[in-house]
Amino acid sequence: MQELLQFDEALFRLINGEWTNSFLDAIMPIWRNKYFWIPLYIFFISFVAINHAKKFLPFLLAALITVGLSDTISSRLIKKTIQRDRPCNDVELKDDVKLLINCGSGYSFTSSHATNHFAIGVFFFLTVGLFFRRSRILLLLWAFSISYGQVYVGVHYPMDVFVGACIGSAIGILMSIFYNKYWNFAKQKPVELA
């Protein structure tokens, strides 16, 4: 376990300290901010509301449950059980951290940003993503980039985002299975938008 934690810290130092540049320093604090992505959420919800009105309420409810589950599991269950300090709060490491945002007082493991964005990204990928077959991979790259940003700005270790991404993906898959069982978009002829 100690070797895994040492590897995690070494990878954190690379991402946060060596693999940096002024462009990412300016972009990442904004990119990983959940409020920055509100237009994307509105787009997907509006798309379903306009094109699939009968499926809108179930879709919205399933999306909200997906994020609610992922956030509760990450923030209230795992973080409070594990209680791992953030790298920017770790006494031995914090002086070396290139901190680009407020560190926060919460715990580090798992990253709720990673858990939530992978949960909703995978859920969108497997549901409404059927209408964006060629470009829906961007949803997963989007979730990855936000997760990577959490390490880049100095508030999470790579293992925090990796485990968060795995948990979020599992929740997104399970919720999409449930949703698709009753309101599957695939039962309709997809309109390829991208």
Steps between C-alpha positions, in 0.01 A plus 500: 500500500787734584651448155167589337477820704859590406423442132185712537699786654773474234240515222334795672835684504541439127151620405489793743864603488672394178234444234372856520496807279356850512209414266376214722568711810247751367246250362485220759356701792207599275476166316455294816240738643160328494316828430696549178322197356140607573439580127594140410254359753231736374571392141446129572192559713354738239578253221297231675222744597460625142553176307367238743244672719351173631841390623602835644387462862636144537828614338531802730416291807751228402773761439432662840503161676827414324673814631330471840622142544854572383535809717357330809723194461813708439449797733301358786599135510852445367663834588371494857609138542850521347582858610803547277643853506513695178854545364468874562419428867756224552762632742790327325393597148308827509806725466582331166147513358433742215154602622290679236169516692386508862606173663182445698469323831339177383665165454666380183402137436300466281472801273133594486566696179631181336223282644220737400630589153571139405158396634313758292740470204452123478125534556474756216731286283273196535166681471474828311844429350325265257414813301865609488661167412805646326577760763370349824853389595549869578282448808758259643792724401314789667467305826866394479623855439308636799637219716852566378445868583438410864855366524643779286364778724635326812191381688503124429739211454478290180365203699213720628386572146567148368285333767241777472486446123450124548221547755334771290519286186340207682216724622454646150485150348250372758275805466509481119406130514204588721401797283539314170290210627193725517565806281768391255586761238628216278139390440468809282690566183803709608551836332874531447595851603875471499 
